[in-house]
Amino acid sequence: MKKAAYLGLSHQPQTAHVGKEYATMQDLTNESFTFPTVSSAVVDPLTDVLRQGAKQMLIAAVEAEAAAWIDEHAHLTDERGHRQIVRNGHANPRTVVTGVGPMQVTMPRVHDRRPPPSQGGEYERFTSKILPPYLRKTKSIDELIPWLYLKGISTGGFNEALQALLGSDCPGLSSTTVTRLVSQWQSEHQQWSRRDLSDKYYPYIWVDGIHFNIRLEEDRQCILIIMGATADGKKELIAVQDGFRESEQSWTSLLLDLKKRGLTIDPKLAIADGALGFWTAARKLLPGAKEQRCWVHKTANVLDKLPKRLQGEAKDKIHQIWMAPGRVSANEAFDLFIKTYEAKYPQAVECLMKDRDVLLTFYDFPAEHWGHIRTTNPIESTFATVRLRHKRTKGNGSRRACLAMVFKLCESAQKRWRRLNRHELIQDVIANVTFTDGEKQQAA
């Protein structure tokens, strides 16, 4: 499959950004590189100032939290009038790994003289919300480890990477952490794949099947992906499931599972590649959804059937179709492409013509949404990073590990997915308002 950047369809800001990131990381994976060595004897003055300042702020916040708790319960006294909740010095120091390196902090202790719950007491004892008792790494560090792994750092390079980022004296961060994380990701994916969807509705969905090599197995793995736009225009991951060669049966099984978990209202529009078994399944299970073929996939398929010397010119003519301001001008550009190539390259023309109607479905939806719904770029741009990870590590060792990794990468990417332009117009789509060439039609 040709990349979206080559096809000239990476016109959305988010896609262009991902393409840039992909190129940068691509360069890294083609060269050998080492992380700078950090000596514990060398102290960066600025980092030390930041660390000390952060430590003081943390200690002050925890002290204030304990003081506020004690003041809030000052009215609790025993029969002699003594307060039941008082300060009681400090606990032993402990080290917490943060984004600016390790910090040694000392927690205030609160003495609670009330009977414990085991003896009939019904109350909550003081526990710091800022620095819970068993916290050893901040959330940013917990997220850093899978981020490094998912972005292409192999487990063998973890010590170098973490020392370069956090210093050589950071405890509890090693390559073995990743092994435990993969198992945790698998459990998280299983739970996520069983979540209730009865309160969800997605007017638009994007669908694709992504193939990966698995080192310990002969067959390539196909992971079925469904993303959706919510009623308020936010993009969400709906499904990530292991499939079998994008077959109708695999997609049928996935769609039936989504319906069983409560996703019972058909989307207004589904966007996908024309070669997927998804469409056969969708026509049976999602009869209310209109079909939009992905222009990224279609352009790649058409160009594959033309000699390289003609591909640049042909790509420009294809762009004139999907960039046309209305269906009439799009059909004129369509006819021009056919007349130009049908005599010498009938296979390329046939490839484009067979999906003519469903390639132009987007004209029946708001023009502000066209940049989102003409292609499966929301999925393709996300999976540029996934493919990078696989190239760096030569693929996962098992199908379950690959599925878990893909799920976590998508989950991470979802935080940065862009909301639909003029997202309020999606309410008109839900209400079945008529759009002609992207313009809303007034009711008669």
C-alpha positions as CSV (number, residue, x, y, z in Angstrom):
1,M,0.0,0.0,0.0
2,K,1.4,3.5,-0.9
3,K,1.6,6.0,1.9
4,A,-0.9,8.8,2.0
5,A,1.8,11.4,1.8
6,Y,2.9,10.1,-1.6
7,L,-0.7,10.1,-2.8
8,G,-1.1,13.8,-2.0
9,L,-4.1,13.2,0.3
10,S,-2.4,14.2,3.6
11,H,-4.1,17.6,3.4
12,Q,-5.4,17.6,7.0
13,P,-3.3,19.3,9.6
14,Q,-3.2,16.2,11.8
15,T,-2.1,14.0,9.0
16,A,0.6,16.4,7.9
17,H,1.9,16.4,11.5
18,V,1.9,12.6,11.6
19,G,3.7,12.4,8.3
20,K,6.4,14.7,9.6
21,E,6.8,12.6,12.7
22,Y,6.9,9.4,10.7
23,A,9.7,10.8,8.5
24,T,11.7,11.8,11.5
25,M,11.4,8.5,13.3
26,Q,12.0,6.7,9.9
27,D,15.4,8.4,9.7
28,L,16.2,7.2,13.3
29,T,15.3,3.6,12.5
30,N,17.6,3.5,9.5
31,E,20.6,4.6,11.4
32,S,22.4,3.2,14.5
33,F,22.3,5.6,17.4
34,T,23.2,5.7,21.0
35,F,21.8,7.7,23.9
36,P,24.2,10.1,25.6
37,T,25.8,8.7,28.7
38,V,24.8,10.4,31.9
39,S,27.3,10.3,34.7
40,S,26.0,10.6,38.3
41,A,29.0,12.8,39.0
42,V,27.9,15.4,36.5
43,V,25.0,17.6,37.7
44,D,23.2,19.9,35.4
45,P,22.6,23.0,37.4
46,L,19.3,23.8,35.8
47,T,18.0,20.3,36.3
48,D,19.1,20.4,39.9
49,V,17.3,23.7,40.5
50,L,14.1,22.3,38.9
51,R,14.3,19.2,40.9
52,Q,14.8,21.0,44.2
53,G,12.0,23.5,43.4
54,A,9.6,20.6,42.5
55,K,10.5,18.8,45.7
56,Q,9.8,21.8,47.8
57,M,6.5,22.4,46.1
58,L,5.5,18.7,46.5
59,I,6.4,18.7,50.2
60,A,4.5,21.9,50.8
61,A,1.4,20.6,49.0
62,V,1.4,17.3,51.0
63,E,1.9,19.2,54.3
64,A,-1.0,21.5,53.4
65,E,-3.1,18.5,52.5
66,A,-2.5,16.9,55.9
67,A,-3.1,20.2,57.7
68,A,-6.4,20.7,55.9
69,W,-7.5,17.2,56.8
70,I,-6.7,17.8,60.5
71,D,-8.4,21.1,60.6
72,E,-11.5,19.6,58.9
73,H,-11.8,17.1,61.8
74,A,-10.8,19.5,64.6
75,H,-14.3,19.0,66.1
76,L,-13.7,15.4,66.9
77,T,-12.7,15.0,70.5
78,D,-12.7,12.3,73.1
79,E,-14.4,12.4,76.5
80,R,-11.6,14.5,78.0
81,G,-11.8,17.1,75.2
82,H,-8.6,16.0,73.5
83,R,-8.6,16.1,69.7
84,Q,-8.7,12.6,68.1
85,I,-6.9,13.5,64.9
86,V,-3.5,15.2,65.3
87,R,-0.1,15.4,63.6
88,N,2.5,12.7,64.5
89,G,5.8,13.6,62.9
90,H,6.9,12.2,59.6
91,A,7.2,8.8,58.0
92,N,10.5,7.4,56.7
93,P,11.8,9.1,53.5
94,R,11.0,7.4,50.2
95,T,12.1,7.9,46.7
96,V,9.7,8.8,44.0
97,V,10.8,8.9,40.3
98,T,9.4,11.9,38.5
99,G,9.9,13.6,35.1
100,V,12.8,15.6,36.5
101,G,14.5,12.6,38.1
102,P,14.2,10.9,41.5
103,M,13.1,12.8,44.6
104,Q,13.4,11.8,48.2
105,V,10.3,13.0,50.0
106,T,9.1,12.7,53.6
107,M,5.4,12.3,54.2
108,P,3.7,13.8,57.2
109,R,1.9,11.3,59.5
110,V,-1.5,11.8,60.9
111,H,-2.4,10.0,64.2
112,D,-6.1,9.0,64.3
113,R,-7.2,7.9,67.8
114,R,-10.7,6.9,66.7
115,P,-11.6,3.1,66.8
116,P,-10.5,1.4,63.6
117,P,-13.2,0.1,61.2
118,S,-12.4,-3.4,62.4
119,Q,-13.7,-2.3,65.8
120,G,-16.9,-0.7,64.6
121,G,-15.5,2.7,63.4
122,E,-17.1,4.0,60.2
123,Y,-14.9,6.7,58.8
124,E,-12.1,7.3,56.3
125,R,-8.5,7.6,57.6
126,F,-6.1,10.2,56.1
127,T,-4.5,9.1,52.9
128,S,-2.7,11.6,50.7
129,K,-4.3,12.0,47.3
130,I,-1.3,13.8,46.0
131,L,1.3,11.2,47.0
132,P,-0.5,7.8,47.7
133,P,1.2,5.4,50.1
134,Y,2.6,3.0,47.5
135,L,3.4,5.4,44.7
136,R,7.0,5.0,43.5
137,K,6.7,6.5,39.9
138,T,4.6,9.5,38.8
139,K,2.0,9.0,36.1
140,S,4.2,10.7,33.6
141,I,6.9,8.1,34.1
142,D,4.4,5.2,33.9
143,E,3.3,6.7,30.5
144,L,6.9,7.3,29.4
145,I,7.8,3.6,29.6
146,P,5.1,2.3,27.2
147,W,5.7,5.4,25.0
148,L,9.3,4.6,24.5
149,Y,8.5,0.9,23.7
150,L,5.7,1.8,21.4
151,K,7.7,4.4,19.6
152,G,10.4,1.9,18.6
153,I,12.9,1.6,21.5
154,S,13.7,-2.0,21.9
155,T,13.8,-3.5,25.4
156,G,17.5,-3.8,25.2
157,G,17.9,-0.1,24.8
158,F,15.7,0.9,27.7
159,N,18.4,1.4,30.3
160,E,20.3,3.8,27.9
161,A,17.1,5.7,27.1
162,L,15.9,6.1,30.6
163,Q,19.3,7.1,32.0
164,A,19.6,9.7,29.3
165,L,16.2,11.1,30.1
166,L,16.1,10.8,33.9
167,G,19.6,10.3,35.1
168,S,21.7,7.3,36.1
169,D,20.3,7.0,39.6
170,C,16.7,6.2,38.8
171,P,15.6,3.0,40.5
172,G,12.9,0.6,39.3
173,L,13.1,1.4,35.6
174,S,14.4,-1.4,33.4
175,S,13.6,-3.4,30.3
176,T,11.9,-6.1,32.3
177,T,9.2,-3.5,33.1
178,V,8.0,-3.8,29.4
179,T,7.6,-7.5,29.7
180,R,5.2,-7.0,32.6
181,L,3.5,-4.2,30.7
182,V,2.7,-6.2,27.7
183,S,0.8,-8.7,29.8
184,Q,-1.0,-5.9,31.5
185,W,-2.0,-4.4,28.1
186,Q,-3.4,-7.7,27.0
187,S,-5.7,-7.7,30.1
188,E,-6.7,-4.1,29.5
189,H,-7.5,-4.8,25.9
190,Q,-9.7,-7.8,26.9
191,Q,-11.6,-5.7,29.4
192,W,-12.0,-2.8,26.9
193,S,-13.3,-5.2,24.2
194,R,-16.1,-6.2,26.6
195,R,-17.2,-2.7,27.6
196,D,-20.8,-1.7,27.4
197,L,-21.7,0.5,24.3
198,S,-25.4,1.0,24.9
199,D,-24.8,4.8,25.6
200,K,-22.8,5.3,22.4
201,Y,-23.7,6.4,18.9
202,Y,-21.3,7.1,16.0
203,P,-22.8,8.9,13.0
204,Y,-19.5,8.4,11.1
205,I,-17.3,5.3,11.3
206,W,-13.9,4.7,9.6
207,V,-12.9,1.1,9.0
208,D,-9.7,-0.6,7.9
209,G,-7.8,-3.9,8.2
210,I,-4.1,-3.5,9.0
211,H,-1.6,-6.3,8.4
212,F,1.5,-7.2,10.5
213,N,4.3,-9.7,10.4
214,I,4.5,-12.0,13.5
215,R,8.0,-13.3,14.1
216,L,7.0,-16.7,15.6
217,E,4.1,-17.4,13.2
218,E,4.0,-18.0,9.5
219,D,0.8,-16.1,8.6
220,R,0.6,-12.3,8.7
221,Q,-1.8,-10.9,11.2
222,C,-4.8,-8.8,10.2
223,I,-6.1,-6.4,12.8
224,L,-9.6,-5.0,12.2
225,I,-10.0,-1.4,13.2
226,I,-13.1,0.7,13.6
227,M,-13.0,4.4,14.6
228,G,-16.1,6.6,15.0
229,A,-17.1,10.2,15.4
230,T,-19.4,10.8,18.3
231,A,-22.6,13.0,18.3
232,D,-20.4,15.9,19.4
233,G,-17.8,15.4,16.8
234,K,-15.1,13.7,18.8
235,K,-13.2,10.8,17.3
236,E,-13.1,7.6,19.3
237,L,-11.6,4.1,19.0
238,I,-14.5,1.6,18.7
239,A,-12.9,-1.7,18.1
240,V,-9.5,-3.3,17.7
241,Q,-9.8,-7.0,17.0
242,D,-7.7,-9.8,15.5
243,G,-9.3,-10.9,12.2
244,F,-8.7,-13.4,9.4
245,R,-7.6,-11.7,6.2
246,E,-10.3,-9.1,6.3
247,S,-12.9,-11.7,5.5
248,E,-16.6,-11.2,5.6
249,Q,-16.9,-13.6,8.4
250,S,-14.3,-11.7,10.5
251,W,-16.2,-8.4,10.0
252,T,-19.5,-10.1,10.6
253,S,-18.3,-11.4,13.9
254,L,-17.0,-8.0,15.0
255,L,-20.1,-6.1,14.0
256,L,-22.4,-8.7,15.8
257,D,-20.3,-8.3,18.9
258,L,-20.6,-4.5,18.8
259,K,-24.4,-4.8,18.4
260,K,-24.5,-7.3,21.3
261,R,-22.8,-4.8,23.5
262,G,-25.3,-2.1,22.8
263,L,-24.2,-0.4,19.6
264,T,-27.6,-0.9,17.9
265,I,-28.1,2.4,15.8
266,D,-26.6,2.3,12.4
267,P,-24.1,5.0,11.5
268,K,-25.1,7.5,8.8
269,L,-21.8,7.0,6.9
270,A,-19.1,4.3,6.8
271,I,-15.7,5.0,5.2
272,A,-13.5,2.2,4.1
273,D,-11.4,0.6,1.4
274,G,-13.4,-1.1,-1.3
275,A,-11.5,-4.4,-1.1
276,L,-12.6,-5.2,2.4
277,G,-15.0,-8.0,3.3
278,F,-16.5,-5.3,5.6
279,W,-18.9,-4.1,2.9
280,T,-20.6,-7.4,2.4
281,A,-21.0,-7.7,6.2
282,A,-22.1,-4.1,6.6
283,R,-24.9,-4.3,4.0
284,K,-26.4,-7.1,6.1
285,L,-25.8,-5.7,9.5
286,L,-25.6,-1.9,9.0
287,P,-28.3,-1.3,6.3
288,G,-28.8,2.3,7.3
289,A,-25.2,3.3,6.6
290,K,-24.3,5.0,3.4
291,E,-21.0,3.9,1.8
292,Q,-17.9,6.1,1.1
293,R,-14.9,4.5,-0.5
294,C,-11.5,5.8,0.7
295,W,-9.8,8.0,-1.9
296,V,-6.3,7.1,-0.4
297,H,-6.8,3.4,-1.2
298,K,-8.5,4.0,-4.5
299,T,-5.8,6.4,-5.7
300,A,-3.1,3.8,-4.8
301,N,-5.0,1.0,-6.6
302,V,-5.5,3.1,-9.8
303,L,-1.8,4.3,-9.9
304,D,-0.6,0.7,-9.6
305,K,-2.2,0.0,-12.9
306,L,-0.4,2.9,-14.7
307,P,3.3,3.2,-15.8
308,K,5.3,5.3,-13.4
309,R,5.9,8.0,-16.0
310,L,2.1,8.7,-16.1
311,Q,1.4,8.4,-12.3
312,G,2.1,12.1,-11.5
313,E,-0.3,13.4,-14.2
314,A,-2.9,10.7,-13.3
315,K,-2.7,11.6,-9.7
316,D,-3.4,15.3,-10.5
317,K,-6.5,14.3,-12.5
318,I,-7.8,12.1,-9.6
319,H,-7.3,15.1,-7.3
320,Q,-9.4,17.2,-9.5
321,I,-12.3,14.7,-8.9
322,W,-12.3,14.6,-5.1
323,M,-11.4,18.3,-4.8
324,A,-14.2,19.5,-7.0
325,P,-16.7,21.8,-5.3
326,G,-19.7,19.8,-6.3
327,R,-20.9,16.5,-7.8
328,V,-21.4,17.9,-11.3
329,S,-17.8,19.2,-11.6
330,A,-16.6,16.0,-9.9
331,N,-18.3,13.9,-12.6
332,E,-16.8,16.1,-15.3
333,A,-13.4,15.5,-13.9
334,F,-14.3,11.8,-13.7
335,D,-15.2,11.7,-17.4
336,L,-12.0,13.5,-18.3
337,F,-9.9,10.8,-16.5
338,I,-11.8,8.1,-18.4
339,K,-11.3,9.6,-21.8
340,T,-7.7,10.2,-21.1
341,Y,-6.7,6.7,-20.1
342,E,-9.4,4.2,-21.2
343,A,-7.9,3.4,-24.6
344,K,-4.4,2.4,-23.4
345,Y,-5.0,1.6,-19.7
346,P,-8.5,0.1,-19.4
347,Q,-7.6,-1.7,-16.1
348,A,-6.8,1.6,-14.4
349,V,-10.1,3.1,-15.7
350,E,-12.1,0.1,-14.7
351,C,-10.6,0.3,-11.2
352,L,-11.8,3.8,-10.8
353,M,-15.2,3.5,-12.5
354,K,-16.5,0.5,-10.6
355,D,-16.8,2.5,-7.4
356,R,-17.9,5.8,-9.0
357,D,-21.0,6.4,-7.0
358,V,-19.7,5.4,-3.6
359,L,-16.5,7.5,-4.2
360,L,-18.7,10.6,-4.4
361,T,-21.0,9.9,-1.4
362,F,-19.3,12.6,0.7
363,Y,-21.1,15.3,-1.4
364,D,-24.3,14.4,0.6
365,F,-22.7,15.5,3.8
366,P,-21.5,18.9,5.2
367,A,-18.7,20.4,3.2
368,E,-16.9,21.2,6.5
369,H,-16.7,17.4,7.1
370,W,-15.3,16.4,3.7
371,G,-11.7,16.6,4.8
372,H,-12.5,13.9,7.5
373,I,-14.8,11.6,5.5
374,R,-13.2,11.3,2.1
375,T,-10.5,8.9,3.3
376,T,-9.6,6.6,6.1
377,N,-6.7,8.9,7.0
378,P,-7.8,9.0,10.7
379,I,-6.7,5.3,10.8
380,E,-3.9,5.5,8.3
381,S,-2.1,8.3,10.1
382,T,-2.3,6.6,13.5
383,F,-0.9,3.4,12.0
384,A,2.1,5.0,10.5
385,T,3.5,4.9,14.1
386,V,2.4,1.3,14.6
387,R,4.2,0.3,11.4
388,L,7.3,2.2,12.5
389,R,7.3,0.2,15.8
390,H,7.2,-3.1,13.9
391,K,10.0,-2.1,11.5
392,R,12.2,-1.2,14.4
393,T,11.6,-4.4,16.3
394,K,11.1,-6.7,13.3
395,G,7.5,-7.5,14.5
396,N,6.0,-8.8,17.6
397,G,6.6,-12.4,18.7
398,S,3.0,-13.4,19.1
399,R,-0.5,-12.3,17.8
400,R,-1.7,-11.4,21.3
401,A,1.3,-9.2,22.0
402,C,0.8,-7.5,18.6
403,L,-2.9,-6.9,19.3
404,A,-2.1,-5.5,22.8
405,M,0.6,-3.2,21.4
406,V,-1.7,-1.9,18.6
407,F,-4.5,-1.2,21.2
408,K,-2.2,0.8,23.5
409,L,-0.8,2.8,20.6
410,C,-4.3,3.7,19.4
411,E,-5.4,4.5,22.9
412,S,-2.4,6.9,23.2
413,A,-3.0,8.4,19.8
414,Q,-6.7,9.0,20.6
415,K,-5.8,11.7,23.0
416,R,-4.5,13.8,20.1
417,W,-7.2,13.1,17.6
418,R,-8.7,16.2,16.1
419,R,-12.4,17.0,16.5
420,L,-14.5,17.3,13.4
421,N,-14.5,20.8,11.8
422,R,-17.8,22.5,12.5
423,H,-18.7,19.6,14.7
424,E,-22.1,21.0,15.5
425,L,-23.2,20.1,12.0
426,I,-23.2,16.5,12.9
427,Q,-26.5,17.1,14.7
428,D,-28.0,17.9,11.3
429,V,-26.5,14.7,9.9
430,I,-28.2,12.7,12.8
431,A,-31.5,14.5,12.1
432,N,-31.3,13.4,8.4
433,V,-31.1,17.0,7.1
434,T,-30.5,17.0,3.4
435,F,-27.1,18.3,2.1
436,T,-26.4,19.0,-1.6
437,D,-22.8,19.5,-2.6
438,G,-22.1,20.0,1.1
439,E,-24.6,22.8,1.6
440,K,-27.5,22.4,3.9
441,Q,-30.9,22.5,2.2
442,Q,-33.8,24.4,3.8
443,A,-37.0,22.4,4.4
444,A,-39.8,23.2,2.0
